[in-house]
Amino acid sequence: MKTQKLTLNQAIAGYLLNLEARHLSPHTISDYTNTLRKFVAHFGNPQIAGITAAHITEFLAAQEVSNKTLSNYHSTLSAFWTWLQRQGLASENIVRMLDRPKPEKRHIVPLEEHEIKALLRVLSKSKAYARPGKRTCAHSLPNSERNLALILFFLDNGARVSEVSNIRVGQLDEKNQRVYVIGKGAKERFLPYSARTGQVIWRYLTQRPDLHPDDYLFVTQQGRQMSSRLIHQTLEDLGARAGVEKVHPHRLRHTFAVSYLRAGGDIFTLQMILGHENLDMVRHYSKLAQMDIKRVHRRASPVEFFKL
């Protein structure tokens, strides 16, 4: 194959094989694949040699997405062209000629204690409803033990939704109350969980006969893996029933991080638990925790409380 005639689809096929060979997580490969497919859908299948920085600019400008997603598209295309360059299939990384879009600074609002308790109250029973000629009643809901374990696990260690979705029973270390996960960038780490969460997970697993180490920890009623999307939907539905807005895995991750620091945890241990490469995001959580301390102090200080 002559380099000059290499098409975009051919190059992408080779790149995806490279990602598989590097044993990147299925979630990461899926993200890369989706971005590259969007690029193909926009331009068709031109030769790699004919694609310029102007094409990258045109593609990014045409996407009606958030700045964070746009930034991810830029990163994926840049990684793709870096690979092309290393393979001698491109003379330069044309994506680096463009500034990477800056993600919006999202306001982190952790769940409050009363909101968490409201979520836990709606796990086992539906909303009350009335039937013609009968008293108001509610029916029992399936998966209440699973959903309790799911919420407590997120709140106990701030795991990413993709990590939780992919946990298998054999990854649990019940004796040491921790679970082995493969996180972002295929990096391995152990996530701790409390004795209370361990007890709830144990109770949930007793409802599933004939368990095997390769079985997924969190499954549907049919015994299939709970996908990241289904976990999102499950938490969103629970939030709607409880009257709590914006309940999603990442908000539970934020809640764990801020609560951990409020309770005296240190930023270095938090970084290890969350799986962050650097302390930037962890310092952001720390600022939020400090703001909370100041707010509580203003309300509870004897000088203020007694109006001295």
N, C-alpha and C positions, 0 to 999 in steps of 0.2 A: 504494500500500500504506500503510495507516495504521500508524503506529509502535506504537500500543497493541495491534494484532493481529499483530504480527510474531512468528512462531513460532521456536522454538529451531533447528529444521532450516533454516529460511530464513536466519536470522542466520549460522549456521555456513557455509552455502553462500557467502554474501557474504564472510565472513572468509577462507575458504580461497582465494577469488579474489584477495583482497588480498595474501595470502602469496605466491601465484604471481606477482602483479604486482611484488612487491618482490624477486623472484628469489632467495628464500631457498633453501637447499640442499634437495634431495629428502629427505634424512634428517630435517632440522628439520621440514619440512612433514608428513612421515609421523608424527613424534612428536606434533605438535599434533593431527593428524587422529585418531590413535588415542585420545588423551585425550578429545577432544570426542565421539567415538563412544561411549566408555564412559559419558560424562555422559548422552548421549541414551538409552543402553541402561538406565540407572538410572532416569531420570525420564520417558522417552517424549518427546513433542513439545509441551511447554507453551508458552504465550506468554512472551516474554522479560520483559514487564512483571510477570508473576506469580512470577518466580524471585527468591528472597531469599537473604540470607546464611545463613539456616538451612538452605536446600537445599544450599548449598556445603558446609556443615559435615557434613550428613548423607551427602553423596556421599563426602567424604574419609574419614569415619569407617567407611564400609562397605568400603573398599578394603583387601585383605589383601596389602599390598606393603611394601617397605622404606621407611624415612623419606626416603631420597634420591628414590625414585620418587614418593612422596607430595608431596615438595617440588616436583618437576617438574610434577605435576598442578596444584598450586596456582599455579605460575608461568604455565602455559598458560592456565588459566581467568582469571587476572588480566590477561594480555595480551589475551585475547578481550574481556573487559569494558571494558578501556581503549579498545579499538577501537570497541566499541558506544557508549561515551560520546562519543568524538570524532565519531562519525557522527550524534550526536543521537538514538541509539536506546536509550540508557539514561541515567538522570539521574545515576547515580554508579557507581563501581566497587565493587560489593558484596563482591568477593573481598578487597579491602584491609582490610575490617573484621576479617578473621581473620588471626591470626599464621601466618606461613609455617612449616611443619614443618621442624625442623632435621635435616639429614642426619646419619646416624651417622658418627662419625670412624673411617674405615677405616684399619687398620694397613697401611702400605705395606711390602711385603717384596720387594725386587728379587731377580731371579734371580742366583745365584752363578755364578762362572765354570765350575765343574764341572757345574752344571745346564745351562748353555748348551751346553757341549761334548757333554753326554749327548744333548741334542736333535739336534745336528748329526750325531751318530753313527747315529741311527736313520732318517735321511732316505731312504737309498737301499735299505735291506734290511729285510725283515719280521722279526718275532721268529722265532727258531729254532724249528722244529717237527719232530716225528718222524713218518715214514710207515711203515706196517706192512712189516717186512722190509727197510727201507732206512735209510741213515744220516740223522742229524739234518741238516736243511738250512734254508735261507731263500731266499725269492724276491725278485727285484728289484721295487721299487715305482715306480709312475708318478709324475710330477710332482716328482721329487726336486730338479731344478734350479730349478723354480718355487718350491718350498717353502724352499729355501736362500736364494733371492733375497728371499723374503717376510720370513723371520726377520732376515736381515742388514739389510734396509731399516728394519724397525721398530726394531732395536737401534741403528741409525746416526743416527736423528733423532727417535724417539719420536712418529711420526705417529699420528693418530687412525685407527681402523679404517675409519670412513666415508671419510676422505680417501684411504686406500690403495685401498679398493674402487673409487673413482671415478677413479683416475689413468688417463689415456690415454697411449698411446705418444708422441703429439705433445707432451705436457707435459714430457718429459724433455729436459734440457739437458745432453747427455753431455759437451760440451766443458768446461763449468764445474762439472760434477758436482753438479747440483741439479735439483729438479723443482718445477714450478709447481702449487700446489694451491689449491682453494677450501675454506676451513675453516669452522669454526663461525661462524654468523651471516653466512655468505656473504663472509667476509673472505679476501682473497687474500694469499698469501705464498709464498716459495720455501723448500723444504726441502733442506738439503745432504745429500750422501751421499759416502762415502769411495771411493777408487779401487778398493779390494777389492770393495765392494758393486757399483760400476759394472761391474767385470769380470764378476761373477756375473750381473748383469742382462743384460749383452751376450751371455753364453753362453746364457742362458735364451731370449733373443729370437731367437738364430740357429736355434733349433729350431722357430720358427714362420714358415713361408714366407708370402710375399705380405702382409707387414704394412702397415697403413695408419695414419696419424697418429691417426685416430679410434678405433682398436682399443684395448680396455682393456689395461692393462699386465699385470694378473694375471687369468688366465682359467682355466676348467675345461678338461678334456680335449676337450670339445666346442666350445671356443672362446668360451664365454659368460662374461660378467663374473662374477668371484667376489664374491658378496654379502658383506656384513658378517657375516651369520650363518654362511656357509660358511667364512669366514676364521677365525672363532671356533672352529668345529667342527674345522677342519684342525689348528689349534694345540693344541686339547684332545686330539685323537687322537695327535698327536706326543708330547705330554706323557705320555699313558698308556703309549705304547710305551717311552718313555725312563725311566719311573719318576719323573717330575718332576710334582709336584702344582700345580694352579692355573696352568696355562700359558694365557694369554689376551692379546689385544692390549694391554689397559691395563696389564698387568703388565710387558710389554715396554717400554711407554712409561715406566713408573716406573723400570725398569732403566736405560734410556738416560739419564734425567734425573739419577739419583743417580750413575751412573758418570761422566757428563759433569762433574759438580761435583767428584767425587773426583779426577779427572784434571787439575783446575785451571781448568775452564771457569767463566765468571762468570754470575751470575744474570740479568743483563740480556740477554745473548745467548741464554741458555737460554729466557727468556720469549719472545723473538722466534721461536725455533725451534719451541717448543711451541704458540705461538699463544694464550697466555693474555692476558686483558685487563689483569690486574694481577699484582702480585708475590706475592700471598698463597700460592698453591700452590707457587710456585717457592721461597719461603722455607721451606716445609715440607720440600721436597727438600733444601734447604741444611742444615737441622737434622739430617736423616738422614745426610747426607754427613759432617757434623762429628762425629756420634756414632760413625761408622765409623772416623774418624781417631783418636778417643780410644781406641776398642777396640784398634786395631792398635798404637797407641803403647804402651798398657799391656803388650801382649804382646812388643813388639820393642824397647822402650827398653833400652839397655845397663844402666841402673841396675836394672831389673827382671830382665832376662835373666841378668845376671851375679850377681844377688842381692847387690848392693853395700851 
